[in-house]
Each structure stands twice: as structure tokens, then as C-alpha cells.
Amino acid sequence: MSNKALELDGVFAGYGENPVLKGISFSLEEGRRLAVLGPNGSGKTTLLRVLDGLLDWRGKLKILGKDASGMKREELAKSVAMMSQFSGASLPYTVEETVLMGRYVHMPRGIFAGPGEKDRRAARECIRAAGLSGWENRRVTELSGGQLQRVFLARTLAQEPSVILLDEPTSHLDLKYQTELMDYLKNWGQQPGHTVVGVLHDINLALRLADTFLFIKEGKILAFGGKEILTPHLLDETYGMDVAAYMREAADRMEEIINGKHLSKPL
């Protein structure tokens, strides 16, 4: 019998009197990779903030079988980690120092406490996993957007979560690193006890990462399930446009480039 990573029942949440999420209910088994899709303002990031304990909510929510309303911040941080949109780096920490921030929840407390050898080994392993070996002493202010996002990935992994939350993690990244990041997170999510929940705008990247899909519009669930729920009608209802036609046109343009047909067309 599979364990549940997330269980939501009638969850409401928002930033004022009017809720953004309006009675969200679904459950997700451990080992799944969920893509959350929907138009801007539909409640996707609000959902992640609820799961990460950053926003008050009402209803019922369980994380890894535990009632989230009774979980302390430190306990939650040992289970769930958020990798947010690229936002740059303003302080000149080194790569290793930045990744070690993800170890905070595992470090002993006290005036003289700090990262131990176990924490440093874990940080170095996460740096290696993110493809940054040899960069430990580089200042993050010297890195490109793609390199910095690798650092943020390593910091997220250093937290040793069971659930990774992704808030548009491929923003400002080139195509190569977008696909590399999705493939890495897909492989991570396939390991026992790991679950990925990602808010994505790019449907192609969502298909590359996920095996389960949640469509939200105006704070309510339109559809939840595997790839079988992906239909032209659902995409049209979600985004208010003919998504299938748009994707066919994009595929046709790419086919022209692959076959060199665009070279014979007048500008």
C-alpha cells in the first residue's frame, strides 16, 4: 500500500478576506512528480506557499501522513523544501556557504554551533550532484543565472527533504539547463520516499518532469490525474485559447527549421 505524501481536503487560503484557493482537495502518493498548471493568478504559487508553511490556511492538510496544523516549522523544514524562481544573489557568499544554508535545520543549536563535518560532507555531495564540483569557493555574485540556479538546487538538496516544491524553477534559464534541471528532478523524484511538486508554465517541461497533473483556475481544481486527463478541451478551458493549435504551429515551425525549409521562404 502506497504512502501519501500530501493530502488536502477543502483547503482555503489567501492574502486577505478573499481566498485565492477555494476548497482544494486532492491526495498525492509518495514517489509522484506533480506538475501544477494554470493561468497567472489561479493560485498555483499560493498552493506551494501553503505546503511550505508560509501561508495560513483552513481545511485539512496532511504532509507525509502528519497533520500539518500541528507541525512546527523545524519539523516541516525537515520534510519539505522550496526551490523558488531565480531572483539573483546580492550577498557575496561562496557556493559552499550558500549550500550550507540548506543544512541549518539539521545543525545543532547554540552560541558556538555551526556546520559540522557531516554537514560539510553533505553540502559537498549536493554541490557535486548539481554539477558544481570545484566551484565551492566561488562567490555567488560572480555566477550566471544558470549557475546560480544550480547552487539553489544544491541548497535545496542539502536540506534532505522528502518533498521538493518548485516555483517556476526554470525562469531565466537557457534551454539546455531547463532540460537538465527537469531531468535531474525527475530522476530525484523517482527515488524511494521522494516527491516533487512543481509549478510550471511550460507544458513541454511539465510533460518532461511529471507523471501527475493538477490544473487550477480561479482557485479551484479543473482536473487532477495522469497524462490521460490532458485533452485539448482541458487546455482550452484552462488557458482560454486553442493551446493544441498553438503547439501544432510551433511544431510546424520547428519542423521547417529542422528540414531547412525556412531558408527558401522570403523574409
JOGINOR-V658965 format. One record per backbone hydrogen bond with DSSP energy under -1.0 kcal/mol. CO is the residue of the C=O (numbers start at 0). NH is the residue of the N-H. If there is no record, write none. Layout:
co	nh
CO	NH
CO	NH
//
This chain:
co	nh
2	29
4	63
5	27
6	61
7	25
8	59
10	23
11	57
12	19
12	20
20	12
23	10
25	7
27	4
27	5
28	31
31	195
32	210
32	211
33	197
34	213
35	199
36	215
38	41
41	218
42	46
43	47
44	48
45	49
46	50
47	51
48	53
49	52
57	11
59	8
60	67
61	6
62	65
65	62
66	69
67	70
71	75
72	76
73	77
75	78
75	79
78	161
78	162
80	164
82	166
90	92
92	139
93	97
94	98
95	99
98	101
99	102
100	103
102	105
103	106
109	112
115	119
116	120
117	121
118	122
119	123
120	124
121	125
122	126
123	127
124	128
125	129
126	131
127	130
131	134
134	137
135	95
137	94
138	141
139	142
143	147
144	148
145	149
146	150
147	151
148	152
149	153
150	154
151	155
152	156
153	157
156	159
161	194
162	80
163	196
164	82
165	198
167	170
169	172
173	177
174	178
175	179
176	180
177	181
178	182
179	183
180	184
181	185
182	186
183	187
184	188
185	189
187	190
190	193
193	30
194	163
195	33
196	165
197	35
198	167
201	205
202	206
203	207
204	208
205	209
211	34
212	224
213	36
214	221
214	222
216	219
218	21
219	216
222	214
224	212
225	228
226	229
230	234
231	235
232	236
233	237
234	238
235	239
240	242
241	245
242	246
243	247
244	248
245	249
246	250
247	251
248	252
249	253
250	254
251	255
252	256
253	257
254	258
255	260
259	262
260	263
//
